[in-house]
Amino acid sequence: MLDQVAFDAFIGRIRAGEEQAAAELVRIYEPLIRREVRLHIRDRRLYRLFESLDVCQSVLGSFFARTALGEYDLETPEQLIKLLVVMTRNKVATAAQRQHRQRRDNRRTTGPDQLDGVADPGPSPSEQISGQELLERFRAGFTDDERAIADLRKDGLGWAEVTTQLGGTPQARRMQLARAVERVSRQIGLDEPAT
């Protein structure tokens, strides 16, 4: 685990979109996320429908975008772990619900021998989460006001400092950014793991 000063610097580097910090986070926390996926797939037949790597990519993509946009206030490594675990559980639940909602009969899915080549041939999590491209897509979907909030948070300002510069209340500005991130996440398909 990182000490407090190193952790603060690490989160600052991630918030700044530094690729080396992103790769380090993936290296450290990808096994944790993938283990959580395997532990929380209640219906074992769903293993054939999506891989832990797919959910991991989705969790990390959401995490990097939302951290860079200043949505998360992470003060300790334990908070980071807790956040990643909760995000993973939510992604697994969403993916399972989507399977059931679409009335897919996962019992009739082809067997493992017919699944060769189904795993995502795309980029690894660190490659997929090219920070700058993802942030540009988010910023393009924000209003000018939302972009100003994200910029101030990126610069490390707390919610009270954001409201000093932009007005409003800390809670209102935090909710405004959270809603903007949710809206843009849906628009660009970030919060839906591959199935």
Legacy VTK file of the C-alpha trace (Angstrom):
# vtk DataFile Version 3.0
C-alpha trace
ASCII
DATASET POLYDATA
POINTS 195 float
0.000 0.000 0.000
1.022 3.570 -0.627
1.559 6.033 2.205
-0.749 9.080 2.301
1.592 11.474 0.475
2.346 8.938 -2.255
-1.349 8.085 -2.594
-2.332 11.754 -2.961
0.331 12.182 -5.641
-0.821 8.997 -7.384
-4.466 10.175 -7.492
-3.240 13.566 -8.733
-1.367 11.874 -11.575
-4.466 9.842 -12.490
-6.625 12.967 -12.344
-4.146 14.652 -14.692
-4.542 11.781 -17.168
-0.967 10.502 -16.863
-0.723 7.235 -18.778
2.004 5.782 -16.560
-0.207 6.279 -13.491
-3.119 4.654 -15.332
-0.957 1.675 -16.269
0.240 1.385 -12.658
-3.337 1.423 -11.360
-4.339 -1.249 -13.876
-1.368 -3.402 -12.884
-2.150 -3.107 -9.170
-5.952 -3.286 -9.168
-6.950 -5.327 -12.236
-6.575 -8.647 -10.345
-8.816 -7.330 -7.552
-11.507 -6.262 -10.012
-11.415 -9.515 -11.965
-11.630 -11.534 -8.738
-14.681 -9.495 -7.685
-16.320 -10.244 -11.032
-15.775 -13.970 -10.609
-17.052 -13.871 -7.018
-20.231 -11.979 -7.843
-21.505 -13.763 -10.903
-24.299 -15.621 -9.186
-25.478 -17.522 -12.251
-22.431 -19.480 -13.424
-23.932 -19.747 -16.915
-23.224 -16.037 -17.289
-19.501 -16.851 -17.364
-20.031 -17.878 -20.973
-21.610 -14.542 -21.837
-19.079 -12.075 -20.565
-15.552 -12.258 -19.292
-14.132 -10.696 -16.177
-11.816 -8.702 -18.454
-14.805 -7.078 -20.182
-16.244 -5.907 -16.871
-12.773 -4.870 -15.691
-12.320 -2.672 -18.769
-15.677 -1.059 -18.152
-14.924 -0.425 -14.463
-11.518 1.065 -15.213
-12.874 3.196 -18.051
-15.553 4.646 -15.788
-13.092 5.091 -12.942
-10.500 6.960 -15.011
-13.020 9.235 -16.664
-14.833 10.067 -13.442
-11.614 10.582 -11.478
-10.137 12.848 -14.121
-13.356 14.846 -14.133
-13.139 15.300 -10.377
-16.178 13.278 -9.390
-14.387 11.225 -6.741
-12.734 12.519 -3.582
-10.389 9.670 -2.705
-8.319 10.215 0.391
-7.011 6.730 1.179
-6.070 3.548 -0.677
-8.862 1.803 1.216
-11.418 4.207 -0.277
-10.047 3.453 -3.742
-10.381 -0.288 -3.186
-13.895 0.098 -1.813
-14.894 2.264 -4.778
-13.506 -0.221 -7.328
-15.253 -3.127 -5.577
-18.610 -1.315 -5.536
-18.223 -0.291 -9.185
-17.406 -3.883 -10.124
-20.393 -5.291 -8.276
-22.661 -2.747 -9.937
-21.299 -3.559 -13.411
-21.798 -7.305 -12.849
-25.350 -6.737 -11.623
-26.137 -4.478 -14.575
-24.744 -6.969 -17.082
-26.712 -9.832 -15.507
-29.906 -7.772 -15.446
-29.417 -6.879 -19.105
-29.172 -10.553 -19.986
-32.378 -11.368 -18.143
-34.207 -8.239 -19.312
-33.518 -9.059 -22.931
-34.955 -12.501 -22.224
-31.852 -14.192 -23.440
-31.792 -17.875 -22.688
-28.244 -18.266 -21.424
-28.838 -22.020 -21.034
-28.808 -22.344 -24.811
-25.549 -20.482 -25.305
-22.955 -22.412 -27.247
-20.468 -24.551 -25.363
-16.914 -23.561 -24.477
-15.468 -25.323 -27.509
-17.467 -23.030 -29.783
-16.376 -19.858 -27.998
-12.858 -19.680 -29.415
-12.104 -16.163 -30.501
-15.040 -14.664 -28.617
-12.871 -12.889 -26.057
-12.489 -9.263 -26.925
-9.524 -8.977 -29.296
-9.484 -5.258 -28.567
-6.958 -3.361 -26.559
-5.987 -4.153 -22.994
-7.523 -2.039 -20.218
-4.553 0.326 -20.154
-4.718 0.774 -23.918
-8.486 1.158 -23.985
-8.351 3.757 -21.288
-6.353 6.222 -23.263
-6.998 9.051 -20.862
-6.872 11.984 -23.214
-9.253 10.575 -25.817
-11.804 9.563 -23.217
-11.616 12.924 -21.457
-12.034 14.753 -24.753
-15.195 12.769 -25.438
-16.527 13.682 -22.016
-15.612 17.333 -22.319
-17.316 17.535 -25.701
-20.545 16.330 -24.092
-20.422 18.857 -21.234
-21.969 22.293 -21.168
-19.631 25.233 -20.549
-20.695 25.343 -16.895
-20.080 21.613 -16.414
-16.694 21.924 -18.112
-15.732 24.741 -15.723
-16.584 22.555 -12.711
-14.565 19.653 -14.133
-11.582 21.922 -14.806
-11.561 23.270 -11.262
-11.850 19.764 -9.805
-9.063 18.581 -12.101
-6.902 21.352 -10.675
-7.460 19.823 -7.235
-9.955 22.316 -5.832
-12.434 21.088 -3.235
-16.160 21.582 -3.620
-16.167 24.647 -1.341
-13.474 26.267 -3.497
-15.417 25.434 -6.664
-18.480 27.205 -5.303
-16.399 30.202 -4.260
-15.431 30.654 -7.895
-18.656 29.560 -9.612
-21.340 30.181 -7.004
-23.985 27.802 -5.741
-23.561 25.250 -2.997
-20.987 22.460 -2.818
-23.740 19.824 -2.886
-25.445 21.397 -5.914
-22.192 21.652 -7.883
-21.228 18.080 -6.957
-24.619 16.815 -8.134
-24.388 18.903 -11.313
-21.083 17.261 -12.208
-22.309 13.791 -11.233
-25.395 14.155 -13.435
-23.287 15.449 -16.316
-20.907 12.493 -16.032
-23.862 10.071 -15.922
-25.435 11.698 -18.986
-22.247 11.655 -21.045
-21.388 8.114 -19.866
-24.708 6.911 -21.266
-24.200 8.866 -24.494
-20.796 7.350 -25.199
-21.708 3.898 -23.862
-19.040 3.887 -21.148
-21.170 2.436 -18.383
-22.217 -0.670 -20.280
-19.791 -3.591 -20.143
-19.435 -5.620 -23.298
-21.653 -8.691 -23.438
LINES 1 196
195 0 1 2 3 4 5 6 7 8 9 10 11 12 13 14 15 16 17 18 19 20 21 22 23 24 25 26 27 28 29 30 31 32 33 34 35 36 37 38 39 40 41 42 43 44 45 46 47 48 49 50 51 52 53 54 55 56 57 58 59 60 61 62 63 64 65 66 67 68 69 70 71 72 73 74 75 76 77 78 79 80 81 82 83 84 85 86 87 88 89 90 91 92 93 94 95 96 97 98 99 100 101 102 103 104 105 106 107 108 109 110 111 112 113 114 115 116 117 118 119 120 121 122 123 124 125 126 127 128 129 130 131 132 133 134 135 136 137 138 139 140 141 142 143 144 145 146 147 148 149 150 151 152 153 154 155 156 157 158 159 160 161 162 163 164 165 166 167 168 169 170 171 172 173 174 175 176 177 178 179 180 181 182 183 184 185 186 187 188 189 190 191 192 193 194
